[in-house]
Amino acid sequence: MKTELKKALVKSARAMYKSLPILLGVILLISLANAIIPKAVYASFFRGNPIFDSFIGSTIGSILAGNPITSYIIGGELLKQGISLLAVTSFLVAWVTVGIVQLPAEAMLLGKRFAIIRNITAFVFAMIVSVITVVILGAL
């Protein structure tokens, strides 16, 4: 039993070591995009139509990708600029859960089919979650 555990740990460590350059590249690319694109640029994409804004929010969030900590800052700034809660919520959920930028790395590590299905599902659910969130907050 101990030898099997040791083999599994060694195999896992090797896999992590091999995937480290890919993961580091994805993290650096996302960080670069976050630093280069000003938050005010995001506001220019939204038009005020709830359905269109939800779709656009999910699309932009999917392409850019980011982490939850920066999403709070960006979300607050977008709300201050008058963007609807529906669009901001859709953007932020997709920002954290969908990742077109990291799709090649995810496909290589977890399989192409899994990565594509996971990203499509997360994209659709980003819009659904944004609607549910706005409805719930409207009820409060």
C-alpha positions in Angstrom: 0.0 0.0 0.0 2.8 2.4 0.9 4.7 1.7 -2.4 1.5 2.4 -4.4 1.0 5.7 -2.6 4.6 6.6 -3.2 4.3 5.7 -6.9 1.1 7.8 -7.2 2.8 10.8 -5.5 5.9 10.6 -7.7 3.7 10.3 -10.8 1.6 13.3 -9.7 4.7 15.4 -9.0 6.1 14.6 -12.5 2.8 15.6 -14.1 2.7 18.9 -12.1 6.3 19.6 -13.0 5.5 19.0 -16.7 2.4 21.2 -16.7 4.0 24.0 -14.7 5.4 26.0 -17.7 2.0 25.9 -19.4 0.2 27.0 -16.3 2.7 29.8 -15.7 2.3 31.0 -19.3 -1.5 31.1 -18.9 -1.2 33.0 -15.6 1.2 35.5 -17.1 -0.9 36.0 -20.2 -4.0 36.7 -18.2 -2.1 39.1 -15.9 -0.8 41.0 -18.9 -4.2 41.4 -20.4 -5.6 42.6 -17.0 -2.8 45.2 -16.7 -3.0 46.5 -20.3 -6.8 46.9 -20.7 -8.2 49.8 -18.7 -11.4 49.1 -16.8 -13.2 51.9 -18.7 -12.9 49.9 -21.9 -15.2 47.2 -20.6 -18.0 49.8 -20.1 -18.0 50.7 -23.8 -19.3 47.3 -24.8 -22.6 47.4 -23.0 -25.6 49.1 -24.5 -28.4 48.8 -21.9 -30.3 45.8 -23.4 -30.5 43.1 -20.6 -30.3 40.1 -22.9 -27.6 41.6 -25.2 -25.7 42.9 -22.2 -25.8 39.5 -20.5 -24.5 37.8 -23.6 -21.8 40.5 -24.2 -20.8 40.3 -20.5 -20.4 36.5 -20.7 -18.5 36.8 -24.0 -16.0 39.4 -22.8 -15.5 37.6 -19.5 -14.9 34.4 -21.3 -12.2 35.9 -23.5 -10.4 37.8 -20.9 -10.6 35.5 -17.9 -9.3 36.5 -14.5 -9.4 35.6 -10.8 -12.1 36.3 -8.2 -10.1 38.9 -6.3 -9.8 41.3 -9.2 -13.4 40.6 -10.2 -14.6 42.5 -7.1 -12.7 45.6 -8.1 -13.8 45.4 -11.8 -17.4 44.7 -10.9 -17.5 47.7 -8.6 -16.1 49.9 -11.3 -18.5 48.7 -13.9 -21.4 49.3 -11.6 -20.2 52.8 -10.8 -20.1 53.5 -14.6 -23.8 52.6 -14.8 -23.6 49.2 -16.3 -26.5 46.9 -15.3 -26.1 44.4 -12.5 -27.2 41.7 -15.0 -24.3 42.5 -17.4 -21.8 42.8 -14.6 -22.8 39.6 -12.9 -22.7 37.7 -16.3 -19.3 39.2 -17.0 -17.9 38.3 -13.6 -19.2 34.7 -13.5 -17.8 34.1 -17.0 -14.5 36.0 -16.1 -13.9 33.4 -13.3 -15.4 30.2 -14.7 -14.8 30.3 -18.5 -11.4 30.7 -20.0 -10.8 30.9 -23.7 -7.2 32.1 -23.0 -6.4 29.0 -21.0 -8.4 26.6 -23.2 -5.4 25.2 -25.0 -3.7 24.4 -21.7 -6.9 23.0 -20.2 -7.4 20.8 -23.3 -3.8 19.5 -23.1 -4.1 18.7 -19.4 -7.7 17.5 -19.1 -8.6 16.5 -22.7 -10.0 18.6 -25.6 -13.6 17.3 -25.4 -13.8 17.9 -21.6 -12.4 21.4 -21.9 -14.7 22.5 -24.6 -17.8 21.1 -23.0 -16.9 22.6 -19.6 -16.3 26.0 -21.1 -19.6 26.0 -23.1 -21.5 24.9 -20.1 -19.9 27.5 -17.9 -20.6 30.2 -20.5 -24.3 29.3 -20.6 -24.6 29.1 -16.9 -22.9 32.5 -16.5 -25.9 34.0 -18.2 -28.4 31.9 -16.2 -26.7 32.7 -12.9 -26.7 36.4 -13.7 -30.5 36.4 -14.3 -31.1 34.4 -11.1 -28.9 36.7 -9.1 -30.7 39.9 -10.4 -34.1 38.3 -9.7 -33.1 37.3 -6.2 -31.6 40.7 -5.4 -34.7 42.4 -6.9 -36.9 40.3 -4.5 -34.9 41.4 -1.5 
